[in-house]
Amino acid sequence: MGSFSIWHWLIVLLIVVMVFGTKKLRN
């Protein structure tokens, strides 16, 4: 369950980085 939690947070972090990246690119 611990490893699954790490993967879950990793995916969430990746999505956040992508969203912030696209916003910065648009600006």
PDB file of N, CA, C and O in Angstrom:
ATOM      1  N   MET A   1       0.841  -1.197   0.000  1.00  0.00           N
ATOM      2  CA  MET A   1       0.000   0.000   0.000  1.00  0.00           C
ATOM      3  C   MET A   1       0.884   1.257   0.000  1.00  0.00           C
ATOM      4  O   MET A   1       0.513   2.285  -0.567  1.00  0.00           O
ATOM      5  N   GLY A   2       2.040   1.163   0.635  1.00  0.00           N
ATOM      6  CA  GLY A   2       2.939   2.313   0.669  1.00  0.00           C
ATOM      7  C   GLY A   2       3.426   2.683  -0.723  1.00  0.00           C
ATOM      8  O   GLY A   2       3.442   3.857  -1.092  1.00  0.00           O
ATOM      9  N   SER A   3       3.832   1.650  -1.511  1.00  0.00           N
ATOM     10  CA  SER A   3       4.320   1.916  -2.868  1.00  0.00           C
ATOM     11  C   SER A   3       3.207   2.501  -3.732  1.00  0.00           C
ATOM     12  O   SER A   3       3.458   3.386  -4.550  1.00  0.00           O
ATOM     13  N   PHE A   4       1.976   2.011  -3.557  1.00  0.00           N
ATOM     14  CA  PHE A   4       0.837   2.524  -4.328  1.00  0.00           C
ATOM     15  C   PHE A   4       0.620   4.000  -4.024  1.00  0.00           C
ATOM     16  O   PHE A   4       0.302   4.789  -4.914  1.00  0.00           O
ATOM     17  N   SER A   5       0.798   4.368  -2.739  1.00  0.00           N
ATOM     18  CA  SER A   5       0.618   5.765  -2.329  1.00  0.00           C
ATOM     19  C   SER A   5       1.667   6.639  -3.008  1.00  0.00           C
ATOM     20  O   SER A   5       1.367   7.746  -3.454  1.00  0.00           O
ATOM     21  N   ILE A   6       2.907   6.133  -3.087  1.00  0.00           N
ATOM     22  CA  ILE A   6       3.996   6.881  -3.737  1.00  0.00           C
ATOM     23  C   ILE A   6       3.650   7.109  -5.210  1.00  0.00           C
ATOM     24  O   ILE A   6       3.822   8.212  -5.729  1.00  0.00           O
ATOM     25  N   TRP A   7       3.164   6.067  -5.879  1.00  0.00           N
ATOM     26  CA  TRP A   7       2.797   6.197  -7.300  1.00  0.00           C
ATOM     27  C   TRP A   7       1.664   7.202  -7.458  1.00  0.00           C
ATOM     28  O   TRP A   7       1.663   7.997  -8.398  1.00  0.00           O
ATOM     29  N   HIS A   8       0.702   7.169  -6.544  1.00  0.00           N
ATOM     30  CA  HIS A   8      -0.447   8.090  -6.612  1.00  0.00           C
ATOM     31  C   HIS A   8       0.031   9.531  -6.506  1.00  0.00           C
ATOM     32  O   HIS A   8      -0.386  10.377  -7.297  1.00  0.00           O
ATOM     33  N   TRP A   9       0.908   9.825  -5.534  1.00  0.00           N
ATOM     34  CA  TRP A   9       1.424  11.184  -5.349  1.00  0.00           C
ATOM     35  C   TRP A   9       2.275  11.594  -6.534  1.00  0.00           C
ATOM     36  O   TRP A   9       2.257  12.759  -6.934  1.00  0.00           O
ATOM     37  N   LEU A  10       3.034  10.639  -7.115  1.00  0.00           N
ATOM     38  CA  LEU A  10       3.897  10.941  -8.260  1.00  0.00           C
ATOM     39  C   LEU A  10       3.055  11.381  -9.449  1.00  0.00           C
ATOM     40  O   LEU A  10       3.410  12.333 -10.144  1.00  0.00           O
ATOM     41  N   ILE A  11       1.935  10.689  -9.689  1.00  0.00           N
ATOM     42  CA  ILE A  11       1.042  11.036 -10.801  1.00  0.00           C
ATOM     43  C   ILE A  11       0.408  12.401 -10.550  1.00  0.00           C
ATOM     44  O   ILE A  11       0.323  13.219 -11.466  1.00  0.00           O
ATOM     45  N   VAL A  12      -0.035  12.653  -9.328  1.00  0.00           N
ATOM     46  CA  VAL A  12      -0.654  13.943  -8.985  1.00  0.00           C
ATOM     47  C   VAL A  12       0.350  15.069  -9.200  1.00  0.00           C
ATOM     48  O   VAL A  12       0.008  16.116  -9.751  1.00  0.00           O
ATOM     49  N   LEU A  13       1.592  14.852  -8.763  1.00  0.00           N
ATOM     50  CA  LEU A  13       2.634  15.871  -8.909  1.00  0.00           C
ATOM     51  C   LEU A  13       2.895  16.140 -10.384  1.00  0.00           C
ATOM     52  O   LEU A  13       3.073  17.290 -10.786  1.00  0.00           O
ATOM     53  N   LEU A  14       2.919  15.077 -11.195  1.00  0.00           N
ATOM     54  CA  LEU A  14       3.163  15.222 -12.633  1.00  0.00           C
ATOM     55  C   LEU A  14       2.062  16.060 -13.275  1.00  0.00           C
ATOM     56  O   LEU A  14       2.347  16.926 -14.102  1.00  0.00           O
ATOM     57  N   ILE A  15       0.812  15.812 -12.906  1.00  0.00           N
ATOM     58  CA  ILE A  15      -0.318  16.573 -13.462  1.00  0.00           C
ATOM     59  C   ILE A  15      -0.205  18.041 -13.066  1.00  0.00           C
ATOM     60  O   ILE A  15      -0.425  18.927 -13.893  1.00  0.00           O
ATOM     61  N   VAL A  16       0.137  18.303 -11.803  1.00  0.00           N
ATOM     62  CA  VAL A  16       0.272  19.692 -11.323  1.00  0.00           C
ATOM     63  C   VAL A  16       1.370  20.404 -12.103  1.00  0.00           C
ATOM     64  O   VAL A  16       1.198  21.552 -12.513  1.00  0.00           O
ATOM     65  N   VAL A  17       2.505  19.725 -12.311  1.00  0.00           N
ATOM     66  CA  VAL A  17       3.630  20.318 -13.055  1.00  0.00           C
ATOM     67  C   VAL A  17       3.206  20.612 -14.488  1.00  0.00           C
ATOM     68  O   VAL A  17       3.558  21.653 -15.043  1.00  0.00           O
ATOM     69  N   MET A  18       2.447  19.693 -15.089  1.00  0.00           N
ATOM     70  CA  MET A  18       1.985  19.885 -16.469  1.00  0.00           C
ATOM     71  C   MET A  18       1.051  21.085 -16.557  1.00  0.00           C
ATOM     72  O   MET A  18       1.170  21.896 -17.476  1.00  0.00           O
ATOM     73  N   VAL A  19       0.124  21.207 -15.612  1.00  0.00           N
ATOM     74  CA  VAL A  19      -0.835  22.323 -15.604  1.00  0.00           C
ATOM     75  C   VAL A  19      -0.090  23.644 -15.450  1.00  0.00           C
ATOM     76  O   VAL A  19      -0.348  24.597 -16.185  1.00  0.00           O
ATOM     77  N   PHE A  20       0.838  23.698 -14.491  1.00  0.00           N
ATOM     78  CA  PHE A  20       1.599  24.928 -14.259  1.00  0.00           C
ATOM     79  C   PHE A  20       2.484  25.233 -15.456  1.00  0.00           C
ATOM     80  O   PHE A  20       2.674  26.398 -15.807  1.00  0.00           O
ATOM     81  N   GLY A  21       3.029  24.194 -16.090  1.00  0.00           N
ATOM     82  CA  GLY A  21       3.895  24.367 -17.259  1.00  0.00           C
ATOM     83  C   GLY A  21       3.128  24.975 -18.424  1.00  0.00           C
ATOM     84  O   GLY A  21       3.626  25.893 -19.077  1.00  0.00           O
ATOM     85  N   THR A  22       1.920  24.479 -18.697  1.00  0.00           N
ATOM     86  CA  THR A  22       1.112  24.996 -19.806  1.00  0.00           C
ATOM     87  C   THR A  22       0.699  26.433 -19.525  1.00  0.00           C
ATOM     88  O   THR A  22       0.662  27.261 -20.435  1.00  0.00           O
ATOM     89  N   LYS A  23       0.387  26.733 -18.262  1.00  0.00           N
ATOM     90  CA  LYS A  23      -0.014  28.101 -17.896  1.00  0.00           C
ATOM     91  C   LYS A  23       1.149  29.064 -18.118  1.00  0.00           C
ATOM     92  O   LYS A  23       0.952  30.174 -18.611  1.00  0.00           O
ATOM     93  N   LYS A  24       2.358  28.643 -17.756  1.00  0.00           N
ATOM     94  CA  LYS A  24       3.537  29.499 -17.929  1.00  0.00           C
ATOM     95  C   LYS A  24       3.848  29.669 -19.412  1.00  0.00           C
ATOM     96  O   LYS A  24       4.269  30.744 -19.840  1.00  0.00           O
ATOM     97  N   LEU A  25       3.643  28.617 -20.194  1.00  0.00           N
ATOM     98  CA  LEU A  25       3.905  28.690 -21.636  1.00  0.00           C
ATOM     99  C   LEU A  25       2.926  29.649 -22.299  1.00  0.00           C
ATOM    100  O   LEU A  25       3.305  30.408 -23.191  1.00  0.00           O
ATOM    101  N   ARG A  26       1.671  29.617 -21.868  1.00  0.00           N
ATOM    102  CA  ARG A  26       0.651  30.505 -22.444  1.00  0.00           C
ATOM    103  C   ARG A  26       0.957  31.958 -22.097  1.00  0.00           C
ATOM    104  O   ARG A  26       0.720  32.862 -22.898  1.00  0.00           O
ATOM    105  N   ASN A  27       1.484  32.170 -20.898  1.00  0.00           N
ATOM    106  CA  ASN A  27       1.839  33.522 -20.461  1.00  0.00           C
ATOM    107  C   ASN A  27       3.150  33.924 -21.105  1.00  0.00           C
ATOM    108  O   ASN A  27       3.637  35.031 -20.874  1.00  0.00           O
TER     109      ASN A  27
END
